[in-house]
Amino acid sequence: DADVTQTPRNRITKTGKRIMLECSQTKGHDRMYWYRQDPGLGLRLIYYSFDVKDINKGEISDGYSVSRQAQAKFSLSLESAIPNQTALYFCATSAAVARNQETQYFGPGTRLLVL
Amino acid sequence: QKEVEQDPGPLSVPEGAIVSLNCTYSNSAFQYFMWYRQYSRKGPELLMYTYSSGNKEDGRFTAQVDKSSKYISLFIRDSQPSDSATYLCAMTRQAGTALIFGKGTTLSVSS
């Protein structure tokens, strides 16, 4: 089984709808991240969480919110989806205490299309 | 100026060629440098990890960091069609801070 899983893998929604992307990990890592990837723009950090009670905004948090329900679960919500949120979304994790702790491990991604 | 610059390519080479991928950065505080490989429709996976300046070799892959020039490189020897992917550089200044990624270079190796 994959260490970092994301659901759904693909999603089509309409402008104005609220949607949630979910991420679960079995790596036992404390730190979790949400990124979006757009052609020509690379990976951009949306939110990150270093433990269950810690939530931090990333480079592009406007229009998004997150919830860290447990150490292993980190959800990303789009409160009112808009077409320019169409992108590939990745969840990632890293260990707080480990050799090479800066290394992040990515999920398979969620492809989101907002019509 | 973006903190991390990476030529997006695309880069096309024949099988067996030596490939050089590069990133430049502006923040002299960066100390941890990584290369990720991303296959189409997959998440990025860590390929190489380097702390501070120097070289690191792993099989056909060599990562180099030149902090004085703020320049990092990834070399792929004897490139294979299976190396066809997007390669992203990433870096951070200290443990516990977010990674900054380059935009990625798309590599195609033809047989």
Boltz contact constraints between the chains, C-beta under 6 A:
constraints:
  - contact:
      token1: [A, 42]
      token2: [B, 101]
      max_distance: 6.0
  - contact:
      token1: [A, 42]
      token2: [B, 103]
      max_distance: 6.0
  - contact:
      token1: [A, 42]
      token2: [B, 104]
      max_distance: 6.0
  - contact:
      token1: [A, 43]
      token2: [B, 101]
      max_distance: 6.0
  - contact:
      token1: [A, 45]
      token2: [B, 98]
      max_distance: 6.0
  - contact:
      token1: [A, 90]
      token2: [B, 43]
      max_distance: 6.0
  - contact:
      token1: [A, 100]
      token2: [B, 49]
      max_distance: 6.0
  - contact:
      token1: [A, 101]
      token2: [B, 95]
      max_distance: 6.0
  - contact:
      token1: [A, 102]
      token2: [B, 32]
      max_distance: 6.0
  - contact:
      token1: [A, 102]
      token2: [B, 92]
      max_distance: 6.0
  - contact:
      token1: [A, 102]
      token2: [B, 95]
      max_distance: 6.0
  - contact:
      token1: [A, 103]
      token2: [B, 46]
      max_distance: 6.0
  - contact:
      token1: [A, 103]
      token2: [B, 49]
      max_distance: 6.0
  - contact:
      token1: [A, 106]
      token2: [B, 43]
      max_distance: 6.0
  - contact:
      token1: [A, 106]
      token2: [B, 44]
      max_distance: 6.0
  - contact:
      token1: [A, 107]
      token2: [B, 43]
      max_distance: 6.0
  - contact:
      token1: [A, 108]
      token2: [B, 43]
      max_distance: 6.0
  - contact:
      token1: [A, 109]
      token2: [B, 43]
      max_distance: 6.0
